[in-house]
Amino acid sequence: MAKVKITQVRSTIGRPEVQKRTIAALGLGKLNRTVEKELNPAMQGMITKVQHLLVIEEA
């Protein structure tokens, strides 16, 4: 499977609790933090829910 680099570029302040938990589940939580994840359907769904807070790049 493909790997993606996910970087949080916007804050979760004032966002719904569901979005905050999704960011935490992705291993993020602070601005400009980057994680590398395997892209599978579950991960793609989480990324889609909070894509307005992230920058996604192929790894």
Protein Blocks (a to p, Z undefined) as FASTA:
>chain_A
ZZdddddfbdfehiafklmmmmmmnopaiehiacdddddfklmmmmmmmmmmpccddZZ
